[in-house]
Amino acid sequence: MTRSSTLALALFLGLSSAAMAQTATTTTQPAAPAAQPETTKKAEPAKPVKGQIVLQDKNSILASTLIGSTVYSPANETVGDINDVIVGLDGKVQGVVIGVGGFLGLGEKDVAVKMDQLTVQPEDANKNNVRLILNSTKADLEAAPEFKSVAAQNREMNSNTGTTGSTIPAAPANPPASSTGTTNP
């Protein structure tokens, strides 16, 4: 019986592969026609945009490098980490928001300090990592008042007055065309 089972299995496998071999056919597609040459145009060199920065200066760092970086005290104590960067409407960095305290983001509060209060030291030649030193301790920042963004201030004000929505009216999606050529401030 074992021999007949083995024979049956071999027969089954042999027939299956033969059936598969018969159905597996390859077809060749005709080659795509060669692309016709376009009218020859001379490539013009890229023109920089006024005020464009093409290369990062060796004495600068990116905000993406700052955000998430650990802030240390002069005694090498971990004070917190950078959660955000505050940029003025004039384009200048005003300060950074440091997340202090808490565990895994729970119970953490934000404290903002002016950028000139941080000492920024590159940790590698490419400035991919920086060491940020603040002349304050973790206890100092935990005792400091919490930073409130404009959005948080509006939410707080709206919750106190019982109103909802933003206190700043939204700009229309499509501003009306002006016949004088001036724009709204």
C-alpha positions in Angstrom: 0.0 0.0 0.0 2.9 2.3 0.7 4.3 1.6 -2.7 1.0 2.5 -4.4 0.7 5.7 -2.4 4.1 6.7 -3.4 3.4 5.9 -7.0 0.1 7.8 -6.9 1.9 10.8 -5.3 4.6 10.7 -8.0 2.1 10.4 -10.7 0.1 13.4 -9.3 3.2 15.5 -9.0 4.3 14.6 -12.5 1.0 15.4 -14.0 0.7 18.7 -12.1 4.1 19.9 -13.3 3.3 18.8 -16.8 0.1 20.7 -16.7 1.8 23.7 -15.3 4.5 23.4 -18.0 1.8 23.4 -20.7 0.1 26.5 -19.4 3.2 28.5 -18.7 4.0 30.0 -22.0 6.0 33.1 -22.7 5.1 35.7 -25.3 7.3 38.3 -26.6 6.1 41.8 -27.1 7.4 43.9 -29.9 9.9 46.4 -28.9 8.6 49.9 -28.2 9.3 52.3 -31.0 12.4 54.5 -30.4 11.6 57.9 -29.0 11.5 60.5 -31.7 14.0 63.3 -31.0 12.4 66.5 -29.9 13.4 69.8 -31.4 16.8 70.6 -30.0 16.6 73.2 -27.3 19.6 74.5 -25.5 19.4 73.9 -21.8 19.5 77.2 -20.0 21.4 77.4 -16.7 19.3 77.6 -13.6 18.8 81.1 -12.4 18.9 81.7 -8.6 15.9 83.3 -7.0 16.6 86.7 -5.3 17.6 85.9 -1.7 18.0 82.2 -2.4 20.4 80.2 -0.2 22.0 77.5 -2.3 24.5 76.2 0.3 24.3 76.1 4.1 26.9 78.3 5.8 29.3 76.4 8.0 28.4 78.7 10.9 24.7 77.8 10.8 22.4 74.9 11.8 19.0 73.9 10.5 15.9 74.1 12.7 15.4 70.3 12.1 18.8 69.8 13.8 17.6 71.8 16.8 14.2 70.2 17.2 14.5 67.1 19.3 18.0 68.0 20.6 18.8 67.6 24.2 19.5 70.7 26.3 22.1 70.4 29.1 23.1 72.5 32.1 26.7 73.6 32.5 27.1 70.7 34.9 26.1 68.2 32.1 22.6 67.6 33.6 19.9 66.9 31.1 17.5 69.9 31.3 15.0 69.0 28.5 14.7 68.8 24.8 13.8 71.3 22.1 10.2 71.0 21.0 9.9 74.0 18.8 11.7 77.1 17.4 10.1 80.6 17.8 10.7 82.8 14.7 9.6 86.4 14.5 7.8 87.8 11.5 11.1 89.6 10.7 12.5 86.1 10.1 14.9 86.1 13.0 14.9 83.3 15.5 13.7 84.6 18.8 14.1 81.6 20.9 13.4 77.9 21.5 10.7 76.0 23.3 12.2 73.4 25.7 10.1 70.5 26.9 10.9 70.0 30.6 9.9 67.3 33.1 7.4 64.5 32.6 8.0 61.0 31.4 7.6 59.9 27.8 5.9 63.2 27.0 3.3 62.9 29.8 3.4 65.8 32.3 5.9 67.7 30.3 5.7 71.4 30.2 7.1 73.9 27.7 9.4 76.7 28.7 10.7 79.1 26.1 14.1 80.8 26.3 15.7 83.3 24.0 18.2 81.9 21.6 21.1 84.0 22.9 20.7 82.1 26.2 21.8 78.9 24.6 25.4 77.9 23.8 25.4 75.8 20.6 28.4 73.5 20.2 28.7 71.1 17.2 29.2 67.5 18.2 30.6 66.5 14.8 32.3 68.1 11.9 29.2 68.1 9.7 27.0 69.7 12.4 24.4 67.0 12.1 24.3 66.9 15.9 24.7 69.8 18.3 25.1 70.1 22.0 23.0 72.8 23.5 23.9 74.3 26.9 21.6 76.5 28.9 22.9 78.3 32.0 20.0 77.0 34.1 19.2 73.7 35.9 16.3 71.4 35.3 14.8 72.6 38.6 15.0 76.2 37.4 13.1 75.4 34.3 10.5 73.2 36.1 9.9 76.2 38.4 9.6 78.7 35.5 6.3 79.8 34.1 5.0 77.7 31.2 5.2 79.0 27.6 1.9 79.6 25.9 1.6 79.9 22.2 -0.9 82.2 20.5 -3.1 79.3 19.8 -3.0 78.2 23.5 -3.8 81.8 24.6 -6.8 81.9 22.2 -8.1 78.6 23.5 -7.7 79.7 27.1 -9.4 83.0 26.4 -12.3 81.3 24.5 -12.8 78.8 27.2 -13.0 81.6 29.8 -15.6 83.5 27.7 -17.5 80.5 26.6 -17.0 81.3 22.9 -15.6 78.9 20.3 -13.5 79.5 17.3 -10.6 81.7 16.7 -10.4 85.3 17.8 -8.7 86.3 14.6 -11.1 86.3 11.6 -10.0 83.9 8.8 -8.9 85.4 5.5 -11.3 84.7 2.7 -10.3 81.7 0.5 -10.4 83.8 -2.7 -9.9 87.5 -1.9 -11.8 89.9 -4.1 -9.9 91.4 -7.0 -8.8 94.9 -6.5 -9.0 97.4 -9.3 -6.3 99.6 -7.8 -3.6 96.9 -7.8 -3.1 97.1 -4.0 -3.2 94.2 -1.7 -4.8 93.8 1.7 -2.3 94.3 4.6 
